[in-house]
Amino acid sequence: MLSAVVSGPARQLDPAALGDHVDRLYRAAWALCGSREDAEDLVQETFAKVLAKPRFLRNDDDLGYLLRVLRNTFVSRHRTAMRRPQASPMPEELEPMDVSSATRPDHAVEARQVFEYIAALPDDFRDALVAVDVVGLSYGEAAKLLKTKEATITSRLYRARAQVARGMDPSRESVL
């Protein structure tokens, strides 16, 4: 059986002394990550790992140990992130291409306005309108999805459509 070579007696890492190394760890993390926010998260995760269980060191180099944990944590996070699909935000000025509106820009503007009015509806009305008119569910399917009665969907849909129509044509008087 092989025995590990120990250069000296092992001592426990003092959690109270970890605060002495925050600035240097933060600078190292910032250099690794490239962003201040990610560096703060990395230092916090490093301290969480170190403080999760007692650590025994064979020498007096607390900072060296903490830097190794920091680097290993960074590498683990990076590898984990690379295995996940990368999502990138869509530019705000980009709108989904609708073939029917590509030939008629005035329809695209009108569709944008309709969706703005739908988004401004009260939650119950908006949910019913989206389920039936946007997604294409039947009244029964929408009622089941929204956990309500079919008659409730009918009345909410009527009122939602009326509010959107009123918004599109301000001269139109309310019938509600």
Sequence and secondary structure as in RCSB ss.txt:
>XXXX:A:sequence
MLSAVVSGPARQLDPAALGDHVDRLYRAAWALCGSREDAEDLVQETFAKVLAKPRFLRNDDDLGYLLRVLRNTFV
SRHRTAMRRPQASPMPEELEPMDVSSATRPDHAVEARQVFEYIAALPDDFRDALVAVDVVGLSYGEAAKLLKTKE
ATITSRLYRARAQVARGMDPSRESVL
>XXXX:A:secstr
      SS  EE  GGGGGGGHHHHHHHHHHHHSSHHHHHHHHHHHHHHHHHS  EESSS HHHHHHHHHHHHHH
HHHHHHHHS       TT     HHHHS HHHHHHHHHHHHHHHHS HHHHHHHIIIIIS   HHHHHHHHTS H
HHHHHHHHHHHHHHHHHH TTS    
